[in-house]
Structures are given as C-alpha cells and as structure tokens.
Amino acid sequence: MSRGYAVAYALNLTPWERAGTSGAAALDKLIARAETELGGPGRALDLGCGSGLHLVALAQRGWQATGVELIGKAVRRARARVAEAGLEVRVLQGDVTALDRTEVGGPYRLLLDIGCFHGLDDEQRAAMGRSATAVAAPDALMILLAFRPGAAPKPLPRGADATDIETAFPGWHLVDSEPAPTEGMPAPLRKAAPTFHLVRRAA
C-alpha cells in the first residue's frame, strides 16, 4: 500500500482526507471518551498520520501529539499544517512496523490509526502490533478506523475486523465498535463500511 499512497500524494489524489473531514465529529467524540477514561489528555501517537489532519485535532484538545508517517510528501504537508496552526507537534518520517528506528519515544496513552493498519498484509500487521505495543502505556487506548474486510474494491485497503486487530495486537482487547459517518465520501469508500474500533491494552 505504501507505493500506492506515495503515488496518490504525488498526484494530490487524497480522498481519505475528505473522508477524514466528514468523520471529524465522530472521531472527536471517541477522543473525548478516551480522555474521560484516561483522566484527561496525555501523550498521543498518530500511526500513519498522513498530512496531519488528526494531529491538529489532538493538539488542539491538549494532547502532546506525535505523528509517524512513511510518505515524505505527507510528512512535509503535516509539518506545514501544524506550523500554520501554531502548534507544537512532532511529525516523524518512519515506518509504523518499525517504530524503534525512529525517535518516537513513549509511552503513549492514546494511539490513533485512521486507515493505516487495514491496508497492511498479515506480516506487517503483526510487526505493527509489536512496534506500537512497545511504545504504548500499560493502560493505553487505541482508536482504529478500518474498512469492513472484503467490502472495498481494489486497490483500496483490504479492511480489518475485530479478530484481525486482536490477532495483531495480543494483550489488547476490543472495547467498542461503531460505524463511521460516510456522508460526502466517494461511493467506493461508502461501500467499504468504515468502522471505528476502540481497543484497550490490558494493564
């Protein structure tokens, strides 16, 4: 998927950003729920942060936000976005399956993944699970957006369900799932039935 995203950013074809805007209110509600459960904002890590749309939202809510993104153009756009917003946010270029190769640090109480995990193959998912768990706090929460498996036409991500998530993140368990809003999304993305999953690491 990384090659496809690199091409998409190069061509400025990023429909997921429009989708992210339409689902902002629903995501904001989930972040507020995480704040309640965790006792307020703390350190947050956006895995596959893209151009930084959700990093800005986290930082504006008071989170100490860090983003990790593989695609160079997306990293540059994210850094420009947070600078324009006047926010102190770290945006690192790196691979979510090998966070130990970046200066990501930790521990993080909130992990955010809006469309990264569900495009990886099984080996990459397991590596991402190990990598993210290594920088997560013992009581961390993760908000993960994924398409329903098999619902999206190629070359869109293959999707993931609760079993896929819990398999890749041993020691974490699903707390809740809810459909993401699809208003304004292109038809293929609506058909993919995007879903927000709230996952907790067992302390």
Steps between C-alpha positions, in 0.01 A plus 500: 500500500785743566583527130137576421487771766823653371351523150174639637678776694717580199184546290311676780234229489415464869126423538562364852565856615150600395372191677698598808333839502152350477574266790665762720207539739473125560873473559491798734234321704721191531800709603285667765401154625868403518574816697230409750627145541864606525440797729580769245733558204853364510741375238345389171652327198340518155611194303511574128405863562487601134488877457431562869127570502442301820824616662365852498174385658686313774732788580213749511334279762814515714672175405878486466478365147756319287439373148685234305464482122698314233426716194731800477253735330239425765754571776582838346131586471438395860785714627369796302149442633602495867730799451217697340280412799773623736521167681792312655465158340770256397464344154749224433568316177502132579343158465222402743624142486844606630452791739824412674680645197355846570530733798135446587561444871208422728307383684178613332159477665304548178581346163314610190485315170268645239543263209854361528469153654223378269718536190789286629565133435496251787875516565497880503200503732676278752809722482289810549334340801835423662642840413203700627464295817865567583434876518154480659426561866372200699146646506505645146198537278504481121248640255527315169299562183471212254287396206289186531713213362436434133257791463725741312594451135867479408734684527342627823619344830375147569343594831517350848261382769522449876666159462767643270573778749517278808719248314753769407482667842522219758435635846245749365125444485216662314284730712257636244434541129279744315444590135684809381299772324516471121323819391690668221730204439552359150278198431782241532584628848136493607474141376806409706299556821772674702478424872660654808639246747593590856765264636654487848831357609466270797688655791 
